Amino acid sequence: MDLLNTLVEKGLRRELPTREEALAVLATSDDDVLDVVAAAGRVRRQWFGRRVKLNYLVNLKSGLCPEDCSYCSQRLGSTAGILKYTWLKPEEASQAAAAGLAGGAKRVCLVASGRGPTDRDVDRVAGTIKAIKDQNEGVEVCACLGLLSDGQAERLREAGADAYNHNLNTSEGTYGEITTTHTYADRVDTVQKAHAAGLSACSGLIAGMGESDEDLVDVVFSLRELDPDSVPVNFLIPVEGTPLAKEWNLTPQRCLRILAMVRFVCPDVEVRIAGGREVHLRTMQPLALHLANSIFLGDYLTTEGQAGKADLEMIADAGFEVEGAEQVTLPEHRATAAGGCGSREGGGCGSHEDSGCGAHGDAGCGSHADGGVCGSAPASAPASAPAAAPVAAVGEARTDLVAVRRRGAGTDLAPNA
């Protein structure tokens, strides 16, 4: 296919595709999906080999958010039965992080619901960062606390944060239909603040909210222009009790095409599969590793994820390897460059390989890509579910794969990692 050959050549040269080419990737048929994956996989291997970076989420404060993001289970007015608790103490957060690090994660993403942190909140998070780094030498820490005020990004960096996550989520043209309590420009401003403070910027999107192909291309091109080190791709998990509870618009093939389009537009940037992979990719998850070079291990913010052991087995069985703590995620031209981070040649923020937690796949805070926040549901059914669920028909909503998190941070039960 001439389109795919052209996109591979551009990706290997770090050249931006045209909007028409990006749209054409999304328009390919299910019959061609393996060809699309194979082509984008060549670009992924060129810049990231067969390594898969593992990230781990710690939800520092759950629920009770004053923002009205329609996709989020922690939003104002949500009736989703999620865990609700105020700030974890530094030692509690450090203990939660330790489980993910023991499972192979090299980055811990600290997330808190809310519009944005107060200065006192920044002090709390600074103490948590110190506690985690004191106990785990070499660990990378990303903060995801919502909209930042002047000077807060600098304070987080001084406290030891390596990265900051805040997702654009959807296109500027449709943003007002998803959230009304803050603007698209507010989100862009926060990513720019993080960048300017020397933090590795992480910003991504949520697919499956009813957006058009044009919206998806718009937001990915906007992300390329913002130039983050990592782009988390969340797949909306429609959680009961949220306005988007009935939006089941994704198939595994559609998810693969979206990931491939992101890889072609952002060839040398860390692409992370975030919330919702278990629900929407399902048994096709191993194919997605040919497109993305990063995933979240274990549970998400308010929903359960695939068992950590299953993730590690999936990576090995698919012929990939877990990225080690001593390895730098970003390609050398980005990791050693003095300038910004994106797919631009002069980008790069050290090893902030994957900066961030875009995986807020299911988070629900300011940047909560949370596309799945609300439901990066588990691949395995909750304990109370029947031993085997009936196989769903093609296109049927898989609500059986969505389970609210009841373990880990904020509970007395061991986390999944």
VOKOLMAR-475059 format. One record per residue (C-alpha): residue number from 1; chain; x, y, z. Coordinates in Angstrom, 1 decimal. Layout:
@n=NUM, chain=A, X=X, Y=Y, Z=Z
...
//
This chain:
@n=1, chain=A, X=0.0, Y=0.0, Z=0.0
@n=2, chain=A, X=1.6, Y=3.3, Z=-1.2
@n=3, chain=A, X=0.2, Y=5.2, Z=1.8
@n=4, chain=A, X=1.9, Y=2.9, Z=4.4
@n=5, chain=A, X=5.2, Y=2.9, Z=2.5
@n=6, chain=A, X=5.1, Y=6.7, Z=2.5
@n=7, chain=A, X=4.3, Y=6.9, Z=6.2
@n=8, chain=A, X=7.1, Y=4.4, Z=7.1
@n=9, chain=A, X=9.6, Y=6.5, Z=5.2
@n=10, chain=A, X=8.4, Y=9.7, Z=6.8
@n=11, chain=A, X=8.5, Y=8.1, Z=10.3
@n=12, chain=A, X=12.0, Y=6.8, Z=9.9
@n=13, chain=A, X=13.0, Y=10.4, Z=8.9
@n=14, chain=A, X=11.0, Y=11.9, Z=11.7
@n=15, chain=A, X=9.0, Y=13.8, Z=9.1
@n=16, chain=A, X=5.4, Y=15.0, Z=9.8
@n=17, chain=A, X=2.7, Y=13.3, Z=7.7
@n=18, chain=A, X=0.0, Y=15.4, Z=6.1
@n=19, chain=A, X=-3.4, Y=15.6, Z=7.7
@n=20, chain=A, X=-4.8, Y=13.7, Z=4.8
@n=21, chain=A, X=-2.4, Y=10.8, Z=5.3
@n=22, chain=A, X=-3.2, Y=10.7, Z=9.0
@n=23, chain=A, X=-6.9, Y=10.6, Z=8.2
@n=24, chain=A, X=-6.3, Y=7.9, Z=5.6
@n=25, chain=A, X=-4.8, Y=5.6, Z=8.3
@n=26, chain=A, X=-8.0, Y=5.9, Z=10.4
@n=27, chain=A, X=-10.1, Y=5.2, Z=7.3
@n=28, chain=A, X=-8.3, Y=1.9, Z=6.4
@n=29, chain=A, X=-10.5, Y=-1.2, Z=6.6
@n=30, chain=A, X=-10.4, Y=-4.0, Z=9.1
@n=31, chain=A, X=-9.0, Y=-6.2, Z=6.3
@n=32, chain=A, X=-5.9, Y=-4.0, Z=6.2
@n=33, chain=A, X=-5.4, Y=-3.6, Z=10.0
@n=34, chain=A, X=-2.4, Y=-6.0, Z=10.2
@n=35, chain=A, X=-0.7, Y=-4.2, Z=7.3
@n=36, chain=A, X=-1.2, Y=-0.9, Z=9.2
@n=37, chain=A, X=0.2, Y=-2.5, Z=12.4
@n=38, chain=A, X=3.2, Y=-3.9, Z=10.6
@n=39, chain=A, X=4.0, Y=-0.6, Z=9.0
@n=40, chain=A, X=3.8, Y=1.5, Z=12.2
@n=41, chain=A, X=5.7, Y=-1.3, Z=14.0
@n=42, chain=A, X=8.7, Y=-0.6, Z=11.8
@n=43, chain=A, X=8.7, Y=3.0, Z=13.0
@n=44, chain=A, X=8.3, Y=2.0, Z=16.6
@n=45, chain=A, X=11.2, Y=-0.5, Z=16.4
@n=46, chain=A, X=13.4, Y=2.1, Z=14.7
@n=47, chain=A, X=13.2, Y=4.5, Z=17.7
@n=48, chain=A, X=12.4, Y=2.2, Z=20.6
@n=49, chain=A, X=13.5, Y=-1.3, Z=19.6
@n=50, chain=A, X=11.4, Y=-4.0, Z=21.3
@n=51, chain=A, X=11.5, Y=-2.4, Z=24.8
@n=52, chain=A, X=8.3, Y=-1.8, Z=26.8
@n=53, chain=A, X=8.4, Y=0.8, Z=29.6
@n=54, chain=A, X=6.2, Y=0.1, Z=32.6
@n=55, chain=A, X=4.6, Y=2.9, Z=34.6
@n=56, chain=A, X=2.6, Y=2.7, Z=37.8
@n=57, chain=A, X=-0.2, Y=4.9, Z=39.0
@n=58, chain=A, X=-0.7, Y=6.0, Z=42.6
@n=59, chain=A, X=-4.0, Y=7.9, Z=43.2
@n=60, chain=A, X=-3.1, Y=10.3, Z=46.0
@n=61, chain=A, X=-6.6, Y=11.7, Z=46.4
@n=62, chain=A, X=-9.7, Y=10.1, Z=44.9
@n=63, chain=A, X=-13.0, Y=11.6, Z=43.9
@n=64, chain=A, X=-14.6, Y=14.8, Z=45.1
@n=65, chain=A, X=-13.5, Y=16.8, Z=42.0
@n=66, chain=A, X=-15.2, Y=20.2, Z=41.3
@n=67, chain=A, X=-14.6, Y=19.9, Z=37.5
@n=68, chain=A, X=-17.3, Y=18.5, Z=35.2
@n=69, chain=A, X=-15.2, Y=16.5, Z=32.7
@n=70, chain=A, X=-17.9, Y=14.2, Z=31.1
@n=71, chain=A, X=-15.6, Y=11.2, Z=30.9
@n=72, chain=A, X=-14.4, Y=11.1, Z=34.5
@n=73, chain=A, X=-15.8, Y=9.0, Z=37.3
@n=74, chain=A, X=-14.4, Y=11.5, Z=39.8
@n=75, chain=A, X=-16.2, Y=14.5, Z=38.3
@n=76, chain=A, X=-18.7, Y=16.9, Z=39.9
@n=77, chain=A, X=-22.0, Y=15.2, Z=40.1
@n=78, chain=A, X=-20.7, Y=11.7, Z=39.3
@n=79, chain=A, X=-22.8, Y=8.9, Z=40.9
@n=80, chain=A, X=-20.2, Y=6.2, Z=40.1
@n=81, chain=A, X=-19.4, Y=4.1, Z=43.2
@n=82, chain=A, X=-15.7, Y=4.8, Z=43.2
@n=83, chain=A, X=-13.3, Y=5.0, Z=46.2
@n=84, chain=A, X=-13.3, Y=8.5, Z=47.7
@n=85, chain=A, X=-10.6, Y=9.6, Z=50.1
@n=86, chain=A, X=-8.4, Y=12.7, Z=50.8
@n=87, chain=A, X=-4.7, Y=12.9, Z=50.5
@n=88, chain=A, X=-2.6, Y=9.9, Z=51.2
@n=89, chain=A, X=0.3, Y=10.4, Z=53.7
@n=90, chain=A, X=3.8, Y=10.4, Z=52.1
@n=91, chain=A, X=4.5, Y=7.0, Z=53.7
@n=92, chain=A, X=1.3, Y=5.5, Z=52.4
@n=93, chain=A, X=2.0, Y=6.8, Z=48.9
@n=94, chain=A, X=5.5, Y=5.4, Z=49.0
@n=95, chain=A, X=4.3, Y=2.0, Z=50.1
@n=96, chain=A, X=1.8, Y=2.0, Z=47.2
@n=97, chain=A, X=4.5, Y=3.0, Z=44.8
@n=98, chain=A, X=6.8, Y=0.2, Z=46.0
@n=99, chain=A, X=4.4, Y=-2.5, Z=44.8
@n=100, chain=A, X=4.6, Y=-1.2, Z=41.2
@n=101, chain=A, X=8.3, Y=-0.8, Z=41.3
@n=102, chain=A, X=8.7, Y=-4.3, Z=42.6
@n=103, chain=A, X=6.6, Y=-5.4, Z=39.6
@n=104, chain=A, X=9.0, Y=-3.8, Z=37.1
@n=105, chain=A, X=7.8, Y=-0.3, Z=36.8
@n=106, chain=A, X=10.5, Y=2.4, Z=36.4
@n=107, chain=A, X=8.2, Y=5.4, Z=36.7
@n=108, chain=A, X=5.6, Y=6.3, Z=39.3
@n=109, chain=A, X=2.8, Y=8.6, Z=38.4
@n=110, chain=A, X=1.3, Y=10.6, Z=41.3
@n=111, chain=A, X=-2.2, Y=11.7, Z=40.5
@n=112, chain=A, X=-4.7, Y=13.8, Z=42.5
@n=113, chain=A, X=-8.2, Y=14.8, Z=41.6
@n=114, chain=A, X=-9.2, Y=18.4, Z=41.5
@n=115, chain=A, X=-9.0, Y=21.5, Z=39.3
@n=116, chain=A, X=-5.4, Y=22.1, Z=40.3
@n=117, chain=A, X=-3.1, Y=22.1, Z=43.4
@n=118, chain=A, X=-2.9, Y=24.8, Z=46.0
@n=119, chain=A, X=0.5, Y=25.8, Z=47.2
@n=120, chain=A, X=-0.1, Y=23.6, Z=50.3
@n=121, chain=A, X=-0.9, Y=20.7, Z=48.0
@n=122, chain=A, X=2.4, Y=21.2, Z=46.1
@n=123, chain=A, X=4.1, Y=21.0, Z=49.5
@n=124, chain=A, X=2.3, Y=17.7, Z=50.2
@n=125, chain=A, X=3.3, Y=16.2, Z=46.9
@n=126, chain=A, X=6.9, Y=17.4, Z=47.4
@n=127, chain=A, X=7.0, Y=15.4, Z=50.6
@n=128, chain=A, X=5.6, Y=12.4, Z=48.8
@n=129, chain=A, X=8.2, Y=12.7, Z=46.1
@n=130, chain=A, X=11.0, Y=12.8, Z=48.6
@n=131, chain=A, X=9.6, Y=9.8, Z=50.5
@n=132, chain=A, X=9.4, Y=7.7, Z=47.3
@n=133, chain=A, X=12.9, Y=8.7, Z=46.1
@n=134, chain=A, X=14.4, Y=8.1, Z=49.5
@n=135, chain=A, X=13.2, Y=4.6, Z=49.4
@n=136, chain=A, X=13.8, Y=3.8, Z=45.7
@n=137, chain=A, X=17.0, Y=5.0, Z=44.1
@n=138, chain=A, X=16.8, Y=6.0, Z=40.5
@n=139, chain=A, X=13.0, Y=6.0, Z=40.3
@n=140, chain=A, X=11.3, Y=8.5, Z=38.0
@n=141, chain=A, X=8.4, Y=10.4, Z=39.4
@n=142, chain=A, X=5.7, Y=12.2, Z=37.4
@n=143, chain=A, X=3.1, Y=14.4, Z=38.9
@n=144, chain=A, X=-0.5, Y=14.9, Z=37.6
@n=145, chain=A, X=-2.3, Y=17.4, Z=39.7
@n=146, chain=A, X=-4.4, Y=19.4, Z=37.3
@n=147, chain=A, X=-4.0, Y=23.0, Z=36.2
@n=148, chain=A, X=-0.9, Y=24.6, Z=37.4
@n=149, chain=A, X=-0.5, Y=28.2, Z=38.7
@n=150, chain=A, X=2.6, Y=30.3, Z=38.1
@n=151, chain=A, X=5.7, Y=28.9, Z=39.9
@n=152, chain=A, X=4.2, Y=25.6, Z=40.8
@n=153, chain=A, X=5.9, Y=23.6, Z=38.1
@n=154, chain=A, X=9.3, Y=25.0, Z=39.2
@n=155, chain=A, X=8.5, Y=24.0, Z=42.8
@n=156, chain=A, X=7.7, Y=20.5, Z=41.7
@n=157, chain=A, X=10.9, Y=20.2, Z=39.8
@n=158, chain=A, X=12.9, Y=21.5, Z=42.8
@n=159, chain=A, X=11.2, Y=18.8, Z=44.9
@n=160, chain=A, X=12.5, Y=16.1, Z=42.6
@n=161, chain=A, X=9.7, Y=15.6, Z=40.1
@n=162, chain=A, X=10.9, Y=14.4, Z=36.7
@n=163, chain=A, X=7.8, Y=15.0, Z=34.7
@n=164, chain=A, X=4.3, Y=16.5, Z=34.6
@n=165, chain=A, X=1.2, Y=15.1, Z=32.9
@n=166, chain=A, X=-1.7, Y=17.1, Z=31.6
@n=167, chain=A, X=-3.7, Y=15.7, Z=28.7
@n=168, chain=A, X=-5.4, Y=17.7, Z=26.0
@n=169, chain=A, X=-7.9, Y=14.8, Z=25.7
@n=170, chain=A, X=-9.8, Y=16.0, Z=22.6
@n=171, chain=A, X=-9.7, Y=18.6, Z=19.8
@n=172, chain=A, X=-10.0, Y=22.3, Z=20.6
@n=173, chain=A, X=-13.1, Y=22.5, Z=18.5
@n=174, chain=A, X=-15.1, Y=19.9, Z=20.5
@n=175, chain=A, X=-13.5, Y=20.5, Z=23.9
@n=176, chain=A, X=-16.4, Y=22.6, Z=25.2
@n=177, chain=A, X=-18.8, Y=19.7, Z=24.6
@n=178, chain=A, X=-16.8, Y=17.5, Z=27.0
@n=179, chain=A, X=-15.9, Y=20.0, Z=29.8
@n=180, chain=A, X=-17.3, Y=23.4, Z=30.7
@n=181, chain=A, X=-15.4, Y=24.3, Z=34.0
@n=182, chain=A, X=-12.1, Y=25.0, Z=32.3
@n=183, chain=A, X=-10.9, Y=25.5, Z=28.7
@n=184, chain=A, X=-8.7, Y=23.8, Z=26.2
@n=185, chain=A, X=-6.4, Y=26.8, Z=26.4
@n=186, chain=A, X=-6.1, Y=26.2, Z=30.2
@n=187, chain=A, X=-4.7, Y=22.7, Z=29.5
@n=188, chain=A, X=-2.3, Y=23.9, Z=26.8
@n=189, chain=A, X=-1.1, Y=26.6, Z=29.3
@n=190, chain=A, X=-0.3, Y=24.0, Z=31.9
@n=191, chain=A, X=1.7, Y=21.8, Z=29.5
@n=192, chain=A, X=3.7, Y=24.8, Z=28.5
@n=193, chain=A, X=4.3, Y=25.7, Z=32.2
@n=194, chain=A, X=5.7, Y=22.2, Z=32.8
@n=195, chain=A, X=7.9, Y=22.5, Z=29.7
@n=196, chain=A, X=9.2, Y=25.9, Z=30.6
@n=197, chain=A, X=10.1, Y=24.7, Z=34.1
@n=198, chain=A, X=12.3, Y=21.9, Z=32.7
@n=199, chain=A, X=9.9, Y=19.1, Z=33.6
@n=200, chain=A, X=9.5, Y=16.4, Z=31.0
@n=201, chain=A, X=6.1, Y=17.1, Z=29.5
@n=202, chain=A, X=3.5, Y=14.4, Z=29.1
@n=203, chain=A, X=0.2, Y=15.0, Z=27.3
@n=204, chain=A, X=-2.2, Y=12.8, Z=25.4
@n=205, chain=A, X=-5.8, Y=12.1, Z=24.4
@n=206, chain=A, X=-8.9, Y=10.1, Z=25.0
@n=207, chain=A, X=-10.5, Y=8.2, Z=22.1
@n=208, chain=A, X=-14.0, Y=6.9, Z=22.0
@n=209, chain=A, X=-16.0, Y=9.9, Z=23.3
@n=210, chain=A, X=-18.0, Y=10.2, Z=20.1
@n=211, chain=A, X=-15.4, Y=12.3, Z=18.3
@n=212, chain=A, X=-14.8, Y=12.3, Z=14.5
@n=213, chain=A, X=-11.7, Y=11.2, Z=12.7
@n=214, chain=A, X=-10.9, Y=14.9, Z=12.1
@n=215, chain=A, X=-11.1, Y=15.5, Z=15.9
@n=216, chain=A, X=-8.6, Y=12.7, Z=16.5
@n=217, chain=A, X=-6.2, Y=14.0, Z=13.9
@n=218, chain=A, X=-6.6, Y=17.6, Z=15.2
@n=219, chain=A, X=-5.7, Y=16.7, Z=18.8
@n=220, chain=A, X=-2.7, Y=14.5, Z=17.8
@n=221, chain=A, X=-1.4, Y=17.3, Z=15.5
@n=222, chain=A, X=-1.8, Y=19.8, Z=18.4
@n=223, chain=A, X=0.1, Y=17.4, Z=20.6
@n=224, chain=A, X=2.9, Y=17.2, Z=18.1
@n=225, chain=A, X=3.1, Y=21.0, Z=18.1
@n=226, chain=A, X=3.2, Y=21.1, Z=21.9
@n=227, chain=A, X=6.1, Y=18.7, Z=21.7
@n=228, chain=A, X=5.7, Y=16.4, Z=24.8
@n=229, chain=A, X=8.1, Y=13.6, Z=25.5
@n=230, chain=A, X=5.3, Y=11.1, Z=25.9
@n=231, chain=A, X=1.8, Y=10.8, Z=24.5
@n=232, chain=A, X=-0.6, Y=8.6, Z=26.4
@n=233, chain=A, X=-3.5, Y=7.3, Z=24.5
@n=234, chain=A, X=-6.6, Y=6.5, Z=26.6
@n=235, chain=A, X=-9.6, Y=4.6, Z=25.4
@n=236, chain=A, X=-12.8, Y=5.8, Z=27.1
@n=237, chain=A, X=-14.4, Y=3.4, Z=29.5
@n=238, chain=A, X=-18.0, Y=4.4, Z=29.8
@n=239, chain=A, X=-18.7, Y=4.2, Z=33.5
@n=240, chain=A, X=-22.2, Y=4.1, Z=34.9
@n=241, chain=A, X=-22.8, Y=7.4, Z=36.7
@n=242, chain=A, X=-21.0, Y=9.6, Z=34.2
@n=243, chain=A, X=-22.5, Y=11.5, Z=31.2
@n=244, chain=A, X=-20.6, Y=9.3, Z=28.7
@n=245, chain=A, X=-21.8, Y=6.0, Z=30.2
@n=246, chain=A, X=-23.5, Y=4.9, Z=26.9
@n=247, chain=A, X=-20.6, Y=5.8, Z=24.6
@n=248, chain=A, X=-19.4, Y=2.4, Z=23.4
@n=249, chain=A, X=-17.8, Y=3.4, Z=20.1
@n=250, chain=A, X=-14.5, Y=1.4, Z=19.9
@n=251, chain=A, X=-13.5, Y=-1.9, Z=18.5
@n=252, chain=A, X=-10.1, Y=-3.5, Z=18.8
@n=253, chain=A, X=-9.3, Y=-2.7, Z=15.2
@n=254, chain=A, X=-10.3, Y=0.9, Z=15.6
@n=255, chain=A, X=-8.0, Y=1.2, Z=18.6
@n=256, chain=A, X=-5.1, Y=-0.2, Z=16.7
@n=257, chain=A, X=-5.6, Y=2.3, Z=13.8
@n=258, chain=A, X=-5.7, Y=5.1, Z=16.3
@n=259, chain=A, X=-2.4, Y=4.0, Z=17.9
@n=260, chain=A, X=-0.8, Y=3.6, Z=14.5
@n=261, chain=A, X=-1.9, Y=7.1, Z=13.5
@n=262, chain=A, X=-0.4, Y=8.5, Z=16.7
@n=263, chain=A, X=2.9, Y=6.6, Z=16.0
@n=264, chain=A, X=3.1, Y=8.0, Z=12.5
@n=265, chain=A, X=2.5, Y=11.5, Z=13.7
@n=266, chain=A, X=4.8, Y=11.2, Z=16.7
@n=267, chain=A, X=7.4, Y=8.7, Z=15.5
@n=268, chain=A, X=10.1, Y=9.2, Z=18.1
@n=269, chain=A, X=8.0, Y=10.1, Z=21.1
@n=270, chain=A, X=7.0, Y=7.6, Z=23.8
@n=271, chain=A, X=3.5, Y=6.4, Z=23.0
@n=272, chain=A, X=1.8, Y=4.9, Z=26.0
@n=273, chain=A, X=-1.3, Y=2.7, Z=26.0
@n=274, chain=A, X=-3.2, Y=4.1, Z=29.0
@n=275, chain=A, X=-6.7, Y=3.6, Z=30.3
@n=276, chain=A, X=-9.1, Y=1.3, Z=28.6
@n=277, chain=A, X=-6.8, Y=-1.1, Z=26.8
@n=278, chain=A, X=-8.2, Y=-4.1, Z=28.6
@n=279, chain=A, X=-11.7, Y=-3.2, Z=27.8
@n=280, chain=A, X=-11.4, Y=-2.2, Z=24.1
@n=281, chain=A, X=-8.3, Y=-4.0, Z=22.8
@n=282, chain=A, X=-8.9, Y=-7.1, Z=24.9
@n=283, chain=A, X=-7.2, Y=-10.1, Z=23.3
@n=284, chain=A, X=-5.6, Y=-7.8, Z=20.7
@n=285, chain=A, X=-3.4, Y=-6.1, Z=23.3
@n=286, chain=A, X=-0.2, Y=-7.9, Z=22.2
@n=287, chain=A, X=-0.6, Y=-6.3, Z=18.7
@n=288, chain=A, X=-0.8, Y=-2.9, Z=20.3
@n=289, chain=A, X=2.8, Y=-3.4, Z=21.7
@n=290, chain=A, X=4.0, Y=-3.2, Z=18.1
@n=291, chain=A, X=2.7, Y=0.4, Z=18.1
@n=292, chain=A, X=3.2, Y=1.7, Z=21.6
@n=293, chain=A, X=6.4, Y=1.4, Z=23.7
@n=294, chain=A, X=4.9, Y=2.0, Z=27.1
@n=295, chain=A, X=2.0, Y=0.8, Z=29.2
@n=296, chain=A, X=0.7, Y=1.1, Z=32.8
@n=297, chain=A, X=1.2, Y=-1.9, Z=35.1
@n=298, chain=A, X=-1.7, Y=-3.0, Z=37.3
@n=299, chain=A, X=-4.7, Y=-1.0, Z=38.3
@n=300, chain=A, X=-5.7, Y=2.5, Z=37.3
@n=301, chain=A, X=-7.0, Y=5.4, Z=39.4
@n=302, chain=A, X=-10.6, Y=4.3, Z=40.0
@n=303, chain=A, X=-10.9, Y=1.1, Z=38.1
@n=304, chain=A, X=-9.1, Y=-2.2, Z=38.0
@n=305, chain=A, X=-6.6, Y=-3.2, Z=35.4
@n=306, chain=A, X=-5.2, Y=-6.4, Z=34.1
@n=307, chain=A, X=-3.2, Y=-8.4, Z=36.6
@n=308, chain=A, X=0.4, Y=-7.3, Z=36.6
@n=309, chain=A, X=1.6, Y=-10.9, Z=36.1
@n=310, chain=A, X=-0.6, Y=-11.2, Z=33.0
@n=311, chain=A, X=1.0, Y=-7.9, Z=31.6
@n=312, chain=A, X=4.5, Y=-9.3, Z=32.1
@n=313, chain=A, X=3.6, Y=-12.6, Z=30.4
@n=314, chain=A, X=1.9, Y=-10.8, Z=27.5
@n=315, chain=A, X=5.0, Y=-8.7, Z=26.9
@n=316, chain=A, X=7.3, Y=-11.7, Z=26.9
@n=317, chain=A, X=5.0, Y=-13.9, Z=24.8
@n=318, chain=A, X=4.7, Y=-11.1, Z=22.2
@n=319, chain=A, X=8.5, Y=-11.1, Z=21.9
@n=320, chain=A, X=9.1, Y=-7.8, Z=23.7
@n=321, chain=A, X=11.2, Y=-7.0, Z=26.8
@n=322, chain=A, X=10.6, Y=-4.9, Z=29.8
@n=323, chain=A, X=12.7, Y=-1.7, Z=29.8
@n=324, chain=A, X=15.3, Y=-1.7, Z=32.6
@n=325, chain=A, X=15.9, Y=1.1, Z=35.0
@n=326, chain=A, X=19.3, Y=1.7, Z=33.5
@n=327, chain=A, X=17.9, Y=2.2, Z=30.0
@n=328, chain=A, X=16.9, Y=5.5, Z=28.6
@n=329, chain=A, X=13.5, Y=5.5, Z=27.0
@n=330, chain=A, X=13.9, Y=8.3, Z=24.5
@n=331, chain=A, X=16.1, Y=8.0, Z=21.4
@n=332, chain=A, X=19.5, Y=9.6, Z=21.8
@n=333, chain=A, X=18.7, Y=12.6, Z=19.7
@n=334, chain=A, X=15.9, Y=13.5, Z=22.1
@n=335, chain=A, X=17.4, Y=12.4, Z=25.3
@n=336, chain=A, X=20.6, Y=14.3, Z=24.9
@n=337, chain=A, X=19.3, Y=17.4, Z=23.2
@n=338, chain=A, X=19.3, Y=20.6, Z=25.1
@n=339, chain=A, X=16.0, Y=21.9, Z=23.8
@n=340, chain=A, X=12.4, Y=20.9, Z=24.2
@n=341, chain=A, X=10.9, Y=17.5, Z=23.9
@n=342, chain=A, X=8.6, Y=16.7, Z=21.1
@n=343, chain=A, X=9.2, Y=15.0, Z=17.9
@n=344, chain=A, X=11.3, Y=18.0, Z=17.0
@n=345, chain=A, X=14.9, Y=17.3, Z=16.4
@n=346, chain=A, X=16.0, Y=19.5, Z=19.2
@n=347, chain=A, X=13.8, Y=18.0, Z=21.8
@n=348, chain=A, X=14.4, Y=15.8, Z=24.6
@n=349, chain=A, X=14.4, Y=16.0, Z=28.3
@n=350, chain=A, X=17.0, Y=13.7, Z=29.5
@n=351, chain=A, X=15.7, Y=10.3, Z=30.2
@n=352, chain=A, X=12.3, Y=11.6, Z=30.9
@n=353, chain=A, X=11.4, Y=9.0, Z=28.7
@n=354, chain=A, X=8.0, Y=8.9, Z=29.2
@n=355, chain=A, X=7.3, Y=11.7, Z=31.2
@n=356, chain=A, X=4.1, Y=11.6, Z=32.9
@n=357, chain=A, X=1.2, Y=9.6, Z=33.5
@n=358, chain=A, X=-0.8, Y=10.1, Z=30.7
@n=359, chain=A, X=-2.3, Y=7.0, Z=31.6
@n=360, chain=A, X=-4.8, Y=8.6, Z=33.5
@n=361, chain=A, X=-6.6, Y=6.4, Z=31.6
@n=362, chain=A, X=-8.8, Y=6.3, Z=34.3
@n=363, chain=A, X=-7.9, Y=9.0, Z=36.4
@n=364, chain=A, X=-9.9, Y=12.0, Z=36.6
@n=365, chain=A, X=-8.1, Y=15.0, Z=37.4
@n=366, chain=A, X=-7.1, Y=18.0, Z=35.5
@n=367, chain=A, X=-5.2, Y=16.2, Z=32.8
@n=368, chain=A, X=-6.8, Y=13.0, Z=33.3
@n=369, chain=A, X=-6.7, Y=11.6, Z=30.1
@n=370, chain=A, X=-8.6, Y=9.5, Z=31.9
@n=371, chain=A, X=-10.1, Y=8.1, Z=29.0
@n=372, chain=A, X=-10.4, Y=5.2, Z=31.0
@n=373, chain=A, X=-10.1, Y=6.7, Z=34.2
@n=374, chain=A, X=-13.3, Y=5.6, Z=34.6
@n=375, chain=A, X=-12.7, Y=2.4, Z=33.5
@n=376, chain=A, X=-9.5, Y=1.0, Z=32.5
@n=377, chain=A, X=-11.2, Y=-2.0, Z=33.5
@n=378, chain=A, X=-9.6, Y=-5.2, Z=34.3
@n=379, chain=A, X=-9.1, Y=-8.0, Z=32.0
@n=380, chain=A, X=-10.2, Y=-10.4, Z=34.7
@n=381, chain=A, X=-13.6, Y=-10.3, Z=36.2
@n=382, chain=A, X=-14.1, Y=-9.1, Z=39.8
@n=383, chain=A, X=-14.2, Y=-11.8, Z=42.5
@n=384, chain=A, X=-18.0, Y=-11.6, Z=42.7
@n=385, chain=A, X=-18.5, Y=-12.2, Z=39.0
@n=386, chain=A, X=-19.3, Y=-15.6, Z=37.5
@n=387, chain=A, X=-16.3, Y=-17.7, Z=36.6
@n=388, chain=A, X=-16.8, Y=-17.3, Z=32.9
@n=389, chain=A, X=-18.7, Y=-14.6, Z=31.1
@n=390, chain=A, X=-20.5, Y=-15.3, Z=27.9
@n=391, chain=A, X=-18.7, Y=-14.3, Z=24.7
@n=392, chain=A, X=-20.0, Y=-10.9, Z=23.5
@n=393, chain=A, X=-21.3, Y=-10.5, Z=20.0
@n=394, chain=A, X=-19.3, Y=-8.3, Z=17.6
@n=395, chain=A, X=-19.7, Y=-4.6, Z=18.6
@n=396, chain=A, X=-21.4, Y=-5.5, Z=21.8
@n=397, chain=A, X=-20.6, Y=-3.3, Z=24.8
@n=398, chain=A, X=-18.3, Y=-5.2, Z=27.2
@n=399, chain=A, X=-19.6, Y=-3.7, Z=30.5
@n=400, chain=A, X=-18.5, Y=-7.0, Z=32.2
@n=401, chain=A, X=-14.9, Y=-5.8, Z=31.9
@n=402, chain=A, X=-15.4, Y=-2.6, Z=33.9
@n=403, chain=A, X=-14.8, Y=-3.0, Z=37.7
@n=404, chain=A, X=-14.3, Y=-0.2, Z=40.2
@n=405, chain=A, X=-11.0, Y=-0.4, Z=42.0
@n=406, chain=A, X=-11.4, Y=-1.7, Z=45.6
@n=407, chain=A, X=-7.7, Y=-2.5, Z=46.4
@n=408, chain=A, X=-4.4, Y=-0.6, Z=46.7
@n=409, chain=A, X=-4.2, Y=3.1, Z=47.5
@n=410, chain=A, X=-6.9, Y=4.2, Z=49.9
@n=411, chain=A, X=-7.7, Y=0.7, Z=51.0
@n=412, chain=A, X=-6.3, Y=-1.9, Z=53.4
@n=413, chain=A, X=-5.9, Y=-4.4, Z=50.6
@n=414, chain=A, X=-2.7, Y=-5.2, Z=48.6
@n=415, chain=A, X=-2.4, Y=-3.4, Z=45.3
@n=416, chain=A, X=-2.3, Y=-5.1, Z=41.9
@n=417, chain=A, X=1.1, Y=-4.8, Z=40.4
//
